Amino acid sequence: MYGGQGFSGPDFMGVPLFEGQSVLELVIRFGFNLLICWTIVRFFYYRKSGRRDFYFTFVLFSVAVFLLIYLLDSVRLQIGMALGLFAIFGIIRYRTEQVSIREMTYLFIIIGVSVINGLSKSISVVELFIANLFFIAIIAIMESPRIVKHISSKIVLYERIELIVPERAEELKADLEKRTGLHILKMEIGHIDFLRDVAYVKIYYYPQLNEPNTIDRITKLGDFS
């Protein structure tokens, strides 16, 4: 007997060498979790961002978190400790570059899905499937341009400082649209440098492909370093 689960067979120092039912359950649950996380990353995140580095990160996170949670739970550690691991992963910040809200959200979703799939051994297969289906359905709805249309923005260093006054807003908009080729929805005047006769103007527009553009976050040459 091992762990009260009716195991009988060869063991090593009280630990079973092989238990077919447990191995089969691990393989099935691992494959299911990997399929769900891969679907979220490949068809929702990567389709818009095209960032292979985060593709790699999210998939490996799903593998690591699932196995940690599943195997720790299988040796009957308190669930509070497992959730503590989840919290640690949830507050991870990458130091090599700034991570956008979208990437952090997907990271949180991948961790959440993996934790749910790793801990939910007491619920039925149908309940687990429906819970994962909810994740995919909500992400699909929120990523759909028909539901939420993405608005992009750019920071423009503008030299025709005489046009930034409120009464010449239409002239400013027309000039920016002619130069950028974009249909501008809204403008905001930021920092004004009267010594150099330039001002930062933030413009908002609908992107043609409804995709996030990471370079739009760069406001000046120094942000590249």
N, C-alpha and C positions, 0 to 999 in steps of 0.2 A: 504494500500500500504506500502511496506517495501523495501527501497533501490532501488526503481525504477524497481523492478523485478516482479511487479504484485502480490505481496503477500497480501492476505486478510484472516484474521482468528484471533484466540486468540493470544495475545501477552502479554509480561511482561515488563513494562516500555519501550515500544516501540520496544522491541526485540521479534521476532516471537518465539512462543513455538515450532512450528513444520512446516517444509516446505518439503513436500515429495520429490520434484524434486531435491532439494539441497542435501538432505540426501542420495538419491539414487546415485547421482553423486559422492558424497564423498566416499561412500562404494565401488563403481565400480573403481574409480581412486586409492583408497587406496589398494584394492585387487590387481589391476594391478601392481602398483608400488612394493608391497610386493612380488608378484610373480617374477618379473624381478630381484629384488635384491636378493631374496632367490636363484634363479637359478644361479646367478653369484657367490654367496658365496658358495653354496652347491656343485656345479658341476665343478667349476674352482678353487676357492681358497682352500676350505676344502679338496677336493679330493687329493691335493698334500701336504698340510701342516698338516692336521689332528688336527689343534689347535682349540679346542672347545671354548676357551676364546675369540678368535677373531671372530669365528662364531657368538657367542652371541653378541659381540660388534657391528659387521657390521649390523646384522639384526635389532637391536634396534636403531642404528644410522639411518637406512633407515626409520624406523617408526617415530622417533622424527623429523627428518629433513623434511620429507614429510608433516606431520601434521602442523608443524610450518609454513612452506612456504605456504601451501594450505590455512590454516585458516587465516593467516595474510593477504594474498592476497584477501581473500574473504571479509575482512572488509576494503579493499581499502587503505591499507598502500602503500606508494610509493615502487616501485620495487627496488629502490636503497637501501632501508632499508632491504628488503628481501635478496638482494645480499650481504649486509653487514653481515647478519647472516651467509650466506654461507661462506664468507671469514673468519669469526671467527672460524667456525667449521673446515675450511680447514687448519688452522695453529695450531690446537690443538696438543700438544705433551704430551705423557704419561710420567709421572715422575717415575713410579714404575719400568720400564724396558725400554731398548732401543728397539725402533720399527724399523724394517728393512724397506728398500725401498719397498719391495714387499707389506708388510702390509699397509704402508702409501699410496701406489698407489691404492690398493683396497679400502681403506677408502675414498680416493678422488673420485674414481669412484662411490661408493655407494652414497656419498653426491651429486655428480653431477647428477646421475640418478634421485635421489629423488627430487632435485631442479627442474629439467626439468619437471618431471611428476607433480609436485605441481604447477608450474607457467603456464604451457602451456594449458590454458583454451581456447585460441582463435584459436588454430590450429585444424585440423581435426583429427579424431581418427586414420585414416590410417597413417597420418604423424607422430603422436605420436608413433604408433606401429613400424613404420619403423625406427624411431630414436632410440628406445630401442633395436630393432633388430640389428642395427649397433653396439651398445655397445657389445652385446653378441657375434656377429660374429667376431669382432676385437679381443676380449679377447680369443675366441676359437682359432683363428689363431695364436696369440702370445704365447699361452700356449701349442700349439701343438709341440711335439718334432721333427716332420718332418720339421717344419719351423724354429724354433729356438731351438737348442739343448743346454740344460743346462750344464754348466761346473762348477763343484764343486772344492773347494780348501781346503787344510789342512795346518796348520802350524806344522811342525815337529821340535822338539828340537833334533838336530843331534850331536852325539858325535864323529863320525869319521871325525874329522876336516881336516885331511889330504886330504880328497876327495873333498873338496869344491873348489879347484883351477880349473880354466877353462879347463886345459888340461886333467883333470880326471873326466870330467862331465859325460861321459858314464858309468864309474864305479860307480859314485854317483847315477845315475839314476837306474842302475841295482840293486844296494844294496837296495835302497828305494823301488823299485818294489817288490823285494823278501820279504822284511819285512812287507810291507803294503798290498801286494796282489792286488795292483792297477796298471792299465796301465797308466803311467804318461805321460801327454802331454807336460808339461812344468815345469821348476823349477826356483825358484828365491832364491838367497842367501840373507838373511837379517842380523840381528844383529849377530856379531861374538864376542865370549868371549874367548880370548886367555888364561885368567887365569884359566878357568875351562875346556878349550878345547872343547867347544860346540858352535854350531851355529844354528840359526833359518833358516829353509829351508821351503819355501812355494811351495807346489806341486799342480798342476792342473790335473784334471782327469774327465772323464765322469762317473757320478753316474749310478749304475745299474738300478735304478728305475726312473731316470730322475726327482728326487725330491729334493727340497732344504733341507739342513740339518743345523738346527740352531746351533748345537754344533760345527760345523766347524768354527764358528766365534770366538770361545774361544781359546785364544793363550796361556794362562798360568793359573795356579791354582787360582790365585788371581781374575781372571775374573768371577769365580763362585759366589763370594760374592757380 
